[in-house]
Every structure is written in C-alpha cells, then in structure tokens.
Amino acid sequence: MARAQIGKGIPAAYVNRLLNGESAPRLYRDLTQAALAEQDGVNRATAAEIGTGRKQGPVATLRALATSLDVPQDEIT
C-alpha cells in the first residue's frame, strides 16, 4: 500500500517494479527483459543481471544495451 502511494502520478505497478530493482529506462520504453535481450542478441539472464547490477558484462554488450535504451553506457554499468 505504501509503495503505491509514493508515485501518485505514476501507476503503482511501475513504482513497485522500480522499487524491486527493475531498470527505469527499460520500463520507460516498455521493454521486457526478453525483448531487450532478443533485440541485442544477448541472453535474457545476462541482460537481467547487468540491468540489476549483479553482473558486469562485456563492453560490446553494455554498448548494445545502452544504445537500445538510448542512455549513456555508464548508466548500464
């Protein structure tokens, strides 16, 4: 309940997903982990781990993800 009240102008489902650690740029572009991974030719689990900061990916992978999300590469790492 409290989580949903944080983002009065933002749908509660998005607020809760952000608070659970999902990628803001990916959510903003309405991409699933699977769609982003497929678009960039990356394994979904790898994209997820990079997106949540659990894993550092190769530069080429980070560049591809950053390009797809239209963010600077350092926002991916």
C-alpha positions as semicolon CSV with decimal commas, in nm:
position;residue;x (nm);y (nm);z (nm)
1;M;0,000;0,000;0,000
2;A;0,272;0,249;0,097
3;R;0,471;0,166;-0,214
4;A;0,179;0,252;-0,439
5;Q;0,128;0,590;-0,269
6;I;0,484;0,702;-0,343
7;G;0,417;0,768;-0,712
8;K;0,081;0,939;-0,721
9;G;0,128;1,045;-1,084
10;I;0,293;0,718;-1,183
11;P;0,098;0,392;-1,196
12;A;0,159;0,188;-0,881
13;A;0,266;-0,115;-1,084
14;Y;0,559;0,083;-1,231
15;V;0,658;0,229;-0,893
16;N;0,662;-0,117;-0,740
17;R;0,868;-0,258;-1,028
18;L;1,123;0,024;-0,991
19;L;1,143;-0,032;-0,616
20;N;1,204;-0,401;-0,683
21;G;1,514;-0,308;-0,884
22;E;1,393;-0,316;-1,244
23;S;1,561;-0,091;-1,499
24;A;1,395;0,250;-1,530
25;P;1,497;0,302;-1,896
26;R;1,371;-0,047;-1,987
27;L;1,040;0,011;-1,809
28;Y;1,005;0,357;-1,966
29;R;1,043;0,204;-2,311
30;D;0,802;-0,075;-2,214
31;L;1,054;-0,347;-2,298
32;T;1,060;-0,680;-2,124
33;Q;1,395;-0,831;-2,033
34;A;1,335;-1,092;-2,303
35;A;1,254;-0,832;-2,571
36;L;1,559;-0,621;-2,487
37;A;1,785;-0,925;-2,483
38;E;1,650;-1,055;-2,813
39;Q;1,683;-0,713;-2,976
40;D;2,050;-0,700;-2,874
41;G;2,135;-1,067;-2,927
42;V;2,207;-1,115;-2,558
43;N;2,099;-1,395;-2,327
44;R;1,795;-1,281;-2,123
45;A;1,953;-1,383;-1,794
46;T;2,268;-1,189;-1,877
47;A;2,068;-0,878;-1,968
48;A;1,874;-0,911;-1,642
49;E;2,187;-0,948;-1,430
50;I;2,351;-0,648;-1,597
51;G;2,032;-0,443;-1,561
52;T;2,010;-0,510;-1,189
53;G;2,382;-0,458;-1,130
54;R;2,454;-0,816;-1,032
55;K;2,689;-0,871;-1,324
56;Q;2,931;-0,663;-1,528
57;G;2,902;-0,750;-1,896
58;P;3,144;-0,720;-2,186
59;V;3,181;-0,370;-2,333
60;A;3,008;-0,473;-2,657
61;T;2,706;-0,599;-2,462
62;L;2,689;-0,286;-2,248
63;R;2,714;-0,070;-2,560
64;A;2,431;-0,261;-2,730
65;L;2,205;-0,236;-2,425
66;A;2,279;0,135;-2,381
67;T;2,208;0,203;-2,748
68;S;1,878;0,015;-2,736
69;L;1,772;0,200;-2,422
70;D;1,903;0,534;-2,553
71;V;2,106;0,602;-2,239
72;P;2,477;0,664;-2,181
73;Q;2,674;0,343;-2,138
74;D;2,772;0,433;-1,781
75;E;2,403;0,417;-1,682
76;I;2,407;0,047;-1,772
77;T;2,706;-0,036;-1,552
